[in-house]
Amino acid sequence: MTDHNFDLVVLGGGSAGYSAAVRAIELGMTVALIEKDKLGGTCLHRGCVPTKALLHSAEVADVAREAAEYGVVASMTGIDMAKVNAYRDDIVAKKYKGLQGLLKARGITVVAGEGRLTSPSSVSVNGDNYVGKNVVLATGSYSKSLPGLTIEGRVITSEQALLLDYVPQSVAILGGGVIGCEFASVWRSFGSEVTIIEGLPHLVPNEEEVISKGLERAFRKRGIDYKIGVRFSGVTQNDQGVTISLENGETVSADLLLVAVGRGSNTAGMGFEEVGVTVDRGYVPTNERLQTNVPGVWAVGDIVPGLQLAHRGYQHGIFVAEEIAGLNPIVISDVNIPKVTYCEPEIMSVGLTEAKAVEKYGADQIAAFEYNLAGNAKSEIIGTPGLVKVVRVKEGPVVGVHAIGSRVGEFAGEAQLTVNWEAHPEDIAPLIHAHPTQNESMGEAFLYLAGKPLHTL
Ligand SMILES: Cc1cc2nc3c(=O)[nH]c(=O)nc-3n(C[C@H](O)[C@H](O)[C@H](O)COP(=O)(O)OP(=O)(O)OC[C@H]3O[C@@H](n4cnc5c(N)ncnc54)[C@H](O)[C@@H]3O)c2cc1C
């Protein structure tokens, strides 16, 4: 067994792992990045990028279908799934090539193979030992199922859904969170009959209630069926399809069942616990500086309890490299990380909901304003209903921004700057937004909360 010595050894080359590697190299460290599959991980190969490509094809289908409303003569006669997949695969391939080139150009030593933590400072791969002054665990996540619900045949997860070479006539989706709603949106735009089953009282249950209700209205209008507040009890399948039973006695039949009940942390069998790293229900708990309980061993990305998002992984990776380098980076709490659900209509949120703000500051300290996109010219032009809701502390900063409507994911940039910089509406109100843009609607809400509404009463 040969020893290879580095300043930093990173186990897992997804969003979180490779960003730790890149930042560490920038800070003058030597870095080994160990990846058993493909650099870029879930986000690039099975998550963000391929799903957003499918959602773009879905948007094009909707635009073609609705073209006549805008005076354009076009027709939507079908989906060529082979071409959709080729377009998507081409995007992934280009980004993959770009990432490989980037890591090479930066001088990161990429080690192909399955790694196992063998001590707080070493990872073994293919019989060799990669020894680091610090080790970062970044092994990511996998699609979960429910006890007794086996993923096989017509019961699939997002991984198999991305590999389908046909548009199913009908799909049932277990889970009305981000992944479930995004696939529901794609398949509906492609012409499938879709039914979402969600045990909690609303779709996207982690969002502001007004946003969840807005999505439910929009999905109903699009013909996406959903059953909320009802629990799954079982599924049977045969050559024709699946039949799902619910605890309230109802059944749902479809060609496929997509199981989108969340993601588990990928930590089993990699030596973490043997080396003394605490693993709790599969996750690796850390302190707010992303240190595990074992000195010199850090954890980043989806294996750390909390939001499972690629940009949280980037932030974790950069943070840990800077922390090791002694730069004392600032902690960003999960609540202030922007979240986007890219279904149609899109959902964007960052910071506290009104209810959480009231819990934290008291009802008399909180003011909130909802601006309806009906008043926004650009939203009217592109034909989207929706709203933006801004929550502030009275005489204090904006602590939450929430939005629903086509393309509102683009609000995330300004919304997260506003919340993280703790801007007061009075600070932002004089900074006028370009007209006509959709993000003028955020500006209108800031103006209102600063006591000088422009297009609102
Ligand atoms: C369908 C879907 C859509 C998504 N859409 C979005 C989105 O739009 N926006 C967003 O922000 N997030 C999205 N996500 C979540 C995002 O993909 C994850 O949060 C992100 O990929 C987590 O990064 P990570 O580096 O922690 O883990 P991963 O990306 O899972 O990377 C972990 C890497 O570690 C490797 N690995 C594991 N064990 C070992 C080992 N023993 N040895 C060597 N290598 C190992 C794996 O092969 C993998 O490449 C989506 C996820 C899914 C499933």
The ligand as a MOL file (V3000), in Angstrom:
LIG
                    3D

  0  0  0     0  0            999 V3000
M  V30 BEGIN CTAB
M  V30 COUNTS 53 58 0 0 0
M  V30 BEGIN ATOM
M  V30 1 C -33.8200 14.9360 -9.3670 0
M  V30 2 C -33.0100 15.9300 -8.5830 0
M  V30 3 C -33.0720 17.2690 -8.8990 0
M  V30 4 C -32.3320 18.1960 -8.1840 0
M  V30 5 N -32.4160 19.5120 -8.5400 0
M  V30 6 C -31.7050 20.4270 -7.8520 0
M  V30 7 C -31.7400 21.7910 -8.2280 0
M  V30 8 O -32.4030 22.1730 -9.1830 0
M  V30 9 N -31.0130 22.6770 -7.5140 0
M  V30 10 C -30.2610 22.2830 -6.4300 0
M  V30 11 O -29.6280 23.1240 -5.8140 0
M  V30 12 N -30.1980 20.9910 -6.0570 0
M  V30 13 C -30.9020 20.0580 -6.7410 0
M  V30 14 N -30.8050 18.7400 -6.3940 0
M  V30 15 C -29.9690 18.3750 -5.2210 0
M  V30 16 C -28.4880 18.3390 -5.6000 0
M  V30 17 O -28.3080 17.4800 -6.6900 0
M  V30 18 C -27.6860 17.8580 -4.3870 0
M  V30 19 O -27.9890 18.6770 -3.2920 0
M  V30 20 C -26.1850 17.9280 -4.6500 0
M  V30 21 O -25.8470 17.1450 -5.7580 0
M  V30 22 C -25.4340 17.4540 -3.4120 0
M  V30 23 O -24.0550 17.5210 -3.6400 0
M  V30 24 P -23.0470 16.6130 -2.8140 0
M  V30 25 O -21.7020 16.9610 -3.3470 0
M  V30 26 O -23.3270 16.7180 -1.3940 0
M  V30 27 O -23.4190 15.1130 -3.2130 0
M  V30 28 P -23.4310 14.3510 -4.6400 0
M  V30 29 O -23.6890 15.2730 -5.7640 0
M  V30 30 O -24.3690 13.2040 -4.4530 0
M  V30 31 O -21.9450 13.8410 -4.7940 0
M  V30 32 C -21.3860 12.8600 -4.0020 0
M  V30 33 C -20.3300 12.1600 -4.8330 0
M  V30 34 O -19.5990 11.2860 -3.9920 0
M  V30 35 C -19.2960 10.1170 -4.7280 0
M  V30 36 N -19.0310 9.0630 -3.7470 0
M  V30 37 C -19.8840 8.5760 -2.8230 0
M  V30 38 N -19.2730 7.6320 -2.0860 0
M  V30 39 C -18.0050 7.5450 -2.5460 0
M  V30 40 C -16.8850 6.7360 -2.1790 0
M  V30 41 N -16.9320 5.8530 -1.1910 0
M  V30 42 N -15.7500 6.9120 -2.8790 0
M  V30 43 C -15.6530 7.8080 -3.8990 0
M  V30 44 N -16.6850 8.5550 -4.2800 0
M  V30 45 C -17.8400 8.4380 -3.5980 0
M  V30 46 C -20.5340 9.8870 -5.5660 0
M  V30 47 O -20.2570 9.0740 -6.6700 0
M  V30 48 C -20.9130 11.3150 -5.9500 0
M  V30 49 O -20.3370 11.6800 -7.1760 0
M  V30 50 C -31.5100 17.7780 -7.1140 0
M  V30 51 C -31.4190 16.4180 -6.7960 0
M  V30 52 C -32.1520 15.5140 -7.5310 0
M  V30 53 C -32.0460 14.0560 -7.1850 0
M  V30 END ATOM
M  V30 BEGIN BOND
M  V30 1 1 1 2
M  V30 2 1 2 3
M  V30 3 2 2 52
M  V30 4 2 3 4
M  V30 5 1 4 5
M  V30 6 1 4 50
M  V30 7 2 5 6
M  V30 8 1 6 7
M  V30 9 1 6 13
M  V30 10 2 7 8
M  V30 11 1 7 9
M  V30 12 1 9 10
M  V30 13 2 10 11
M  V30 14 1 10 12
M  V30 15 2 12 13
M  V30 16 1 13 14
M  V30 17 1 14 15
M  V30 18 1 14 50
M  V30 19 1 15 16
M  V30 20 1 16 17
M  V30 21 1 16 18
M  V30 22 1 18 19
M  V30 23 1 18 20
M  V30 24 1 20 21
M  V30 25 1 20 22
M  V30 26 1 22 23
M  V30 27 1 23 24
M  V30 28 2 24 25
M  V30 29 1 24 26
M  V30 30 1 24 27
M  V30 31 1 27 28
M  V30 32 2 28 29
M  V30 33 1 28 30
M  V30 34 1 28 31
M  V30 35 1 31 32
M  V30 36 1 32 33
M  V30 37 1 33 34
M  V30 38 1 33 48
M  V30 39 1 34 35
M  V30 40 1 35 36
M  V30 41 1 35 46
M  V30 42 1 36 37
M  V30 43 1 36 45
M  V30 44 2 37 38
M  V30 45 1 38 39
M  V30 46 1 39 40
M  V30 47 2 39 45
M  V30 48 1 40 41
M  V30 49 2 40 42
M  V30 50 1 42 43
M  V30 51 2 43 44
M  V30 52 1 44 45
M  V30 53 1 46 47
M  V30 54 1 46 48
M  V30 55 1 48 49
M  V30 56 2 50 51
M  V30 57 1 51 52
M  V30 58 1 52 53
M  V30 END BOND
M  V30 END CTAB
M  END
